[in-house]
Amino acid sequence: MKHINLKYSGIFMLWLMHISGFIGINLGYSDFFLPLSALNLWFIFSLLVFFYPIKKIKQVILFSSIAISGFVVEAVGVATGQIFGEYTYGNNLGLKLADVPIIIGVNWAILSFVTAEIADSIKLKSTYLKALISSGLMLVFDIFIEQSAPRFDFWAFELPSVPLQNYITWFVLAYIFSFAVLKFKSKADTVISFHIYIVQVLFFILFYVF
């Protein structure tokens, strides 16, 4: 019972932070709320890990491997402009290393585990199909966050619009990471995963619409 109460307290805080951010930014308090974006992502990371039933060291290694791989790909992408297109990171995602916010690699792992768990909750036998659903969910998230990223000083592309190359690369990487999570059966909490995904996607959809 205590575990359940903690879970729903965490979910409540998750929604409260996003609702507060949405209202605050729209009321003109962007300078206060946007620099807290990295803190929000670290909270999501903590929430996922706290309710993540880690039983084997390989699960920890997998999460770390995806985080590091995602970070390295981003660093190479920023340096060369050859992976996602030419883009640079802004100042509202926290501490940077090689011009890439450290939280970005962690976020790749979070999204991979969360969307893989959602896809795995759909009773399908094919790991390939589940990975396709997971990577599709990640692509949907990217499509909407890209619309607000320059305004929020998260990142910005050199071109006026987001290049197709970015979405293709996102989908391919998301598929690889999701497949690895599903293949190694690295389970996350289904309820937590659902709320982490929905609250973030809804947050950026609302900014896109309004």
N, C-alpha and C positions, 0 to 999 in steps of 0.2 A: 504493500500500500504506500509506503514511504517513497519507494522508487517511482511509482506511478505519479504521485503528487509532484515529485521533482521534475519528472518528464513534462507534465502539463504546465508547471511553473516556467520551465525553460521555453516551451512553445508560446506561452503567453508573453514572455519577455521578447521573444523573436518577433512576434506580430506587433507588439507595442513599439519596439525600436523602429520598425519599418513604417508604421502608421505615423509615428511622431516625426520621422524624417520627411515623409511625404508632405505632411501638413506644414512643417517648419520651413521646408524649402519653398513651398508655394506661397508662404506668407512673407518671404523675403529674407529668411535667416540662413541662406545658403552658406555664408561664411562660417557659421557655427556648425551646421550639420554635415556638410560635405567632407571636411577634414576628419570626421569621425567614421568615414566609410571603412577604413582599414580596421578600426576597432570592432565595427559591426561584423566584418568577415572573420576576425579572430574569435569573436563570440560564437559565430556559427560553427567554426572549427571545434571550439571547446564543447559545444552542445553535441555535435556529432560524435566526438571522441568519448565523451562522458557516457553516452548511451550506446556505444559501439562495443559489442561483445567480443573483445579481442581474446582469442583462445590460443592462437598460434603466432609465433614470431614472424612467419611468412606474411601474415596479414599486415603487420606493422611495416615490414620491408616493402610490401607492394604499395602501400599508401605513400611511403617515403620515396619510392622509386618513381611513382607517377608525379609526385610533387617536384622532385628534382628534374625529371625529364621535361615536364611542362615548363619549368623555369628556364632550363637550358635552351629549349626551342624558342621561347620568347626572347631570350637574350640574343640568340643568333639572329632572330627575326628583326629585332630592333637595330642590331649592328649592320646587317646586310640589306634589309628591305626585300629579301628574296623569298621569304616564307609566307608571311601574311600580307605583304605589301609594305610600303614605306610608312611608318608610323612612329610616334614617340609617346612616352608615358608622361602624364601630368604629375601634379603634386598631391593629389587627394587620396592616394592609395598607400600612403605610408613609406617607410624606409626602403630605399632602393639599393640594389647591387647590380653593377653592370647596366645601369639605366633602366632596370626592371624592378618594380616593387616586389619585395620578398613574398608578400601574401599571394601574388599571382600564381606561383607554383603550387602553393597550398590550395588555392581555389580550384585549380585543375583537378587535384585529387578529390576535393570535396564534391565537386560536380560529378566526377566519374563514379564515385561510390554512391552518391545520392540517386542519380538517374539510373544506375545499374540496379539498385535496390527496387526502385519503382518498376522498372522493366521486369525484374525477376518476380515481382508479386503477381504479374500476369502469367497465368498458367500456360506457358508455352514450353515445348520440349527443346526447341532449337536455340542454342547459345548464340548462334549467328544472328538469328532474328531478334533475340532479346537485345543484343549489342546494337542492332540497327535502330531499335526503338529508343534505347538509351542515348545513342549519339544524336538521334533526331530531337530528343528533348533538350540536349545540350545546344544544338544548333538553334532551336527556337529561342532559348535563353539568350544566345549571342546576338541573334537578329534584333531583339528588342533592346538589349543593353547598348548596342552600337549606336542607337538613335540618341541616347543621352550622354554617352561617354565624353564627347568633346565639351558639351555644356557643363558637365560635372568635373571637368579637368581630370578625368581618369586617363584617357589617351585620345589621340587624334591622328588621322591619316593625312598624308600630304595631299591626296586627291580630294576633291569636293565631296565625293561620296565613297562609301566603303567598297573596296574592290571585291569582285566575285572571288578572287583568289583567297581572300580572308575566310570566306564562308566554306569554301572547298577544303581548305587546310584544317579549319576548325572541325569539320565533320569527320575527316580522315583521322585526325588525332583523337577525337572523342570516341570514334569506333575502336581504335586500338586500345585505348585506356579502358573503355567499358568492357571490351571483350576479355581483357586480362582480369578485371575484377570479377566478372561472371565465371570465367574459367577456373579461377582459384577459389570460387565460392566464398568470397570475402563479404559476408553479410553485414549490413548496417541495420539500424532500427527503421522499420518501414514507416511508422507514423512520423518519426522525426524527419526522415528523408522526404516524405511527402510535403510536410510543412516548410522545410528549408527550400525546396524547389518552388512551390506555389507562391510563397510570400515574396520571393525575389522576382520571379517572372511577373507577377501581378504588379509589383512596385514599378517596374520599368514599362509595362504595358500602359499603366495609368499615366505615366509621364509622357509616353508616346501619344496617347489619345488626347490628353488635356494640355 
